[in-house]
Amino acid sequence: MRPKDPDVTTEEREEKTQYATMIRDLPQGERPRERLRDYGPSSLNNAELIAILLRVGSEGESVVNLASRVVSEFKGLRGLARATYGELCAMHGISDAKACQLLAALELGRRLMSLHPEDRPVIGSPRDVYNLLAPEMTFLDQEHLRVLLLNTKNEVLSSQEVYKGNVNSSMIRVAEVLRPAIRENCPSIIIVHNHPSGDPTPSPEDILVTRQVREGGQMMDIELLDHVIIGGQGFVSLKDKGLGF
């Protein structure tokens, strides 16, 4: 029998065992650490990157699900960046060690951003939109519609929530969707909303909303680059499907 490492605590030993068990259950192509190694960190969404920091889940919950719950609880990275040690530890599954790991990583991110104040996320594909917003929108129990404001370089200037509740053509006013871009003088936008059912398949109303916003934007020299629908089963780009465009 291999002797136990005296420098490894019981908690660390349990974490190693749990990590191996829970991550091993995932298909090879879905394991965050392996995907980061093979395809680079940009291929992972926020929750998957946080899962690598957390290393292990909690009893009955995988580390990826735990990470997604953390992102959802704090309403995205912006809210998570403001979280305190006490708030993190109050969450089920977040130990002292996990809270410290998250806070350390967030502080490094803040220090990096202070060196590059103009560094912003760049949208080059629908996948980039999904990676940016899926962790905080996938598990919402109501439909939310957000507008990503972009500059001429497709850098994200901000993400603004426009509607919450029933996102359909009878409720949405084009002026409300375009107002943030008009106010900030942005040349282009991407609209994003979630399907709580988990199925991101566009409905006829989703297509109609897309067409209305696109046509309204043309009158104001604001380009609608895409409409991305997020669900638990993935995402759909209406631009890629040619729906409403």
C-alpha positions as CSV (number, residue, x, y, z in Angstrom):
1,M,0.0,0.0,0.0
2,R,1.3,3.4,-0.9
3,P,2.0,5.5,2.2
4,K,0.0,8.7,2.7
5,D,1.8,12.0,2.1
6,P,2.2,13.5,5.6
7,D,2.2,17.0,4.2
8,V,-1.3,16.5,2.6
9,T,-4.2,17.3,4.9
10,T,-7.3,15.1,5.2
11,E,-9.4,17.9,3.5
12,E,-6.9,18.1,0.6
13,R,-6.9,14.3,0.3
14,E,-10.7,14.2,0.1
15,E,-10.7,17.1,-2.4
16,K,-8.3,15.1,-4.7
17,T,-10.5,12.1,-4.5
18,Q,-13.7,14.0,-5.2
19,Y,-12.1,15.9,-8.0
20,A,-10.9,12.8,-9.7
21,T,-14.3,11.1,-9.4
22,M,-16.5,14.0,-10.5
23,I,-14.4,15.3,-13.4
24,R,-13.8,11.7,-14.6
25,D,-17.6,11.4,-15.1
26,L,-17.4,14.0,-17.8
27,P,-16.6,13.1,-21.4
28,Q,-13.0,13.8,-22.4
29,G,-14.0,16.7,-24.6
30,E,-16.0,18.5,-21.8
31,R,-13.4,18.5,-19.1
32,P,-12.5,22.1,-18.5
33,R,-8.8,21.6,-17.6
34,E,-8.2,19.4,-20.6
35,R,-10.1,21.7,-22.9
36,L,-8.0,24.7,-21.7
37,R,-4.9,22.7,-22.3
38,D,-5.9,21.6,-25.8
39,Y,-7.7,24.7,-27.1
40,G,-6.6,27.6,-24.8
41,P,-8.5,29.5,-22.1
42,S,-10.6,31.5,-24.6
43,S,-12.5,28.3,-25.5
44,L,-14.0,28.1,-21.9
45,N,-16.8,30.2,-20.6
46,N,-16.6,32.0,-17.3
47,A,-18.1,29.2,-15.2
48,E,-15.7,26.6,-16.7
49,L,-12.7,28.9,-15.9
50,I,-14.0,29.3,-12.3
51,A,-14.5,25.5,-12.1
52,I,-10.7,25.1,-12.7
53,L,-10.0,27.5,-9.8
54,L,-12.4,25.6,-7.5
55,R,-11.0,22.2,-8.5
56,V,-13.8,20.2,-6.9
57,G,-17.5,20.3,-6.4
58,S,-19.6,19.6,-3.4
59,E,-21.4,16.4,-2.4
60,G,-23.8,15.5,-5.1
61,E,-22.8,18.5,-7.3
62,S,-20.1,18.7,-10.0
63,V,-17.5,21.4,-9.9
64,V,-18.9,22.9,-13.2
65,N,-22.4,23.1,-11.7
66,L,-21.0,24.7,-8.5
67,A,-19.1,27.3,-10.6
68,S,-22.2,28.0,-12.6
69,R,-24.2,28.5,-9.4
70,V,-21.6,30.9,-8.1
71,V,-21.7,33.0,-11.2
72,S,-25.5,33.0,-11.2
73,E,-25.7,33.9,-7.5
74,F,-23.6,37.0,-8.0
75,K,-25.1,38.0,-11.3
76,G,-22.0,37.5,-13.3
77,L,-18.3,38.4,-13.1
78,R,-19.0,42.0,-12.2
79,G,-21.0,41.0,-9.1
80,L,-18.5,38.2,-8.2
81,A,-15.7,40.7,-8.3
82,R,-17.5,42.7,-5.5
83,A,-18.1,39.6,-3.4
84,T,-16.6,39.4,0.1
85,Y,-15.0,36.5,1.8
86,G,-18.0,36.1,4.0
87,E,-20.5,36.1,1.1
88,L,-18.6,33.5,-0.7
89,C,-18.2,31.2,2.3
90,A,-22.0,31.5,3.0
91,M,-22.7,29.6,-0.3
92,H,-23.1,25.9,0.0
93,G,-20.1,24.1,-1.4
94,I,-17.7,27.1,-1.0
95,S,-15.0,26.3,1.6
96,D,-12.5,28.7,3.1
97,A,-9.9,27.4,0.6
98,K,-12.3,27.9,-2.4
99,A,-13.2,31.4,-1.3
100,C,-9.5,32.4,-1.0
101,Q,-8.7,30.9,-4.4
102,L,-11.5,32.9,-6.0
103,L,-10.6,36.2,-4.3
104,A,-7.0,35.8,-5.2
105,A,-7.8,35.2,-8.9
106,L,-10.2,38.2,-9.0
107,E,-7.6,40.5,-7.4
108,L,-5.0,39.4,-10.0
109,G,-7.6,40.3,-12.7
110,R,-8.1,43.7,-11.2
111,R,-4.4,44.4,-11.1
112,L,-4.1,43.3,-14.7
113,M,-7.0,45.6,-15.8
114,S,-5.3,48.5,-14.0
115,L,-2.3,48.0,-16.3
116,H,-4.6,47.9,-19.4
117,P,-7.7,50.1,-18.7
118,E,-8.8,50.0,-22.3
119,D,-8.8,46.2,-22.5
120,R,-12.3,45.0,-23.2
121,P,-13.9,41.7,-24.4
122,V,-14.0,41.5,-28.2
123,I,-16.9,39.7,-30.0
124,G,-15.8,37.8,-33.0
125,S,-18.4,35.1,-33.1
126,P,-21.7,34.0,-31.4
127,R,-19.6,31.7,-29.3
128,D,-17.9,34.8,-27.7
129,V,-21.4,36.1,-26.8
130,Y,-22.3,32.8,-25.3
131,N,-19.1,32.5,-23.3
132,L,-19.6,36.1,-22.0
133,L,-23.2,35.8,-20.8
134,A,-24.1,32.1,-20.5
135,P,-22.9,31.7,-16.9
136,E,-25.2,34.4,-15.6
137,M,-28.2,33.8,-18.0
138,T,-28.5,30.1,-18.4
139,F,-30.1,29.4,-15.0
140,L,-32.4,32.4,-14.8
141,D,-36.0,31.3,-14.2
142,Q,-37.5,34.2,-16.3
143,E,-36.7,35.5,-19.7
144,H,-34.2,38.4,-19.7
145,L,-33.2,40.4,-22.8
146,R,-29.9,42.2,-22.8
147,V,-28.2,44.5,-25.2
148,L,-24.5,44.4,-25.8
149,L,-23.1,47.7,-26.8
150,L,-20.1,47.5,-29.1
151,N,-17.7,50.0,-30.6
152,T,-16.3,50.0,-34.2
153,K,-13.8,47.3,-33.1
154,N,-16.5,45.0,-31.8
155,E,-15.3,45.6,-28.2
156,V,-18.0,45.3,-25.6
157,L,-18.6,48.6,-23.9
158,S,-21.3,47.4,-21.7
159,S,-24.1,44.9,-21.2
160,Q,-27.5,46.3,-20.3
161,E,-30.7,44.6,-19.3
162,V,-33.7,45.9,-21.2
163,Y,-36.5,43.5,-20.5
164,K,-37.3,40.9,-17.8
165,G,-40.2,38.6,-17.9
166,N,-42.1,37.8,-21.1
167,V,-39.8,38.7,-24.0
168,N,-42.0,38.7,-27.1
169,S,-42.9,40.9,-29.9
170,S,-46.1,42.3,-28.3
171,M,-44.2,43.4,-25.2
172,I,-40.9,44.7,-26.7
173,R,-40.6,48.3,-28.0
174,V,-37.8,48.8,-30.5
175,A,-37.1,52.2,-29.1
176,E,-36.4,50.7,-25.6
177,V,-33.9,48.2,-27.1
178,L,-32.1,50.8,-29.1
179,R,-32.1,53.5,-26.5
180,P,-28.8,52.4,-24.8
181,A,-27.0,52.5,-28.1
182,I,-28.4,55.9,-28.9
183,R,-27.5,57.2,-25.5
184,E,-23.9,55.9,-25.7
185,N,-23.6,56.7,-29.4
186,C,-22.7,53.1,-30.2
187,P,-22.6,52.0,-33.9
188,S,-23.6,48.4,-33.3
189,I,-25.4,46.1,-30.9
190,I,-26.1,42.4,-30.2
191,I,-29.3,41.4,-28.4
192,V,-29.2,38.4,-26.2
193,H,-32.0,36.6,-24.3
194,N,-32.4,33.3,-22.5
195,H,-35.0,30.5,-22.8
196,P,-35.7,29.2,-19.2
197,S,-37.0,26.0,-20.8
198,G,-33.4,25.2,-21.8
199,D,-34.2,24.9,-25.5
200,P,-32.6,27.8,-27.4
201,T,-34.6,27.2,-30.6
202,P,-35.9,30.5,-31.8
203,S,-39.7,31.0,-31.8
204,P,-41.6,32.9,-34.5
205,E,-41.8,35.9,-32.0
206,D,-38.0,35.8,-31.5
207,I,-37.6,36.1,-35.3
208,L,-40.1,39.0,-35.5
209,V,-38.4,40.9,-32.7
210,T,-35.1,40.4,-34.5
211,R,-36.5,41.8,-37.7
212,Q,-38.1,44.8,-36.0
213,V,-35.0,45.7,-34.1
214,R,-32.8,45.3,-37.2
215,E,-35.1,47.5,-39.3
216,G,-35.4,50.1,-36.5
217,G,-31.7,50.2,-36.1
218,Q,-31.1,50.8,-39.8
219,M,-33.2,54.0,-39.5
220,M,-30.8,55.2,-36.8
221,D,-27.5,54.0,-38.3
222,I,-27.2,51.3,-35.5
223,E,-26.4,47.9,-36.8
224,L,-27.8,44.8,-35.2
225,L,-25.0,42.3,-35.5
226,D,-26.8,39.3,-34.1
227,H,-29.5,38.0,-31.8
228,V,-28.2,35.2,-29.6
229,I,-30.6,32.9,-27.7
230,I,-29.1,31.1,-24.7
231,G,-30.5,27.9,-23.1
232,G,-29.3,25.1,-21.0
233,Q,-28.8,23.1,-24.2
234,G,-26.5,25.6,-25.8
235,F,-27.1,28.7,-27.9
236,V,-28.5,29.7,-31.3
237,S,-27.4,32.7,-33.4
238,L,-30.3,34.0,-35.5
239,K,-27.8,35.7,-37.8
240,D,-26.1,32.4,-38.5
241,K,-29.5,30.8,-39.2
242,G,-30.6,33.7,-41.4
243,L,-33.7,34.3,-39.2
244,G,-34.8,37.9,-39.1
245,F,-31.7,39.1,-41.0
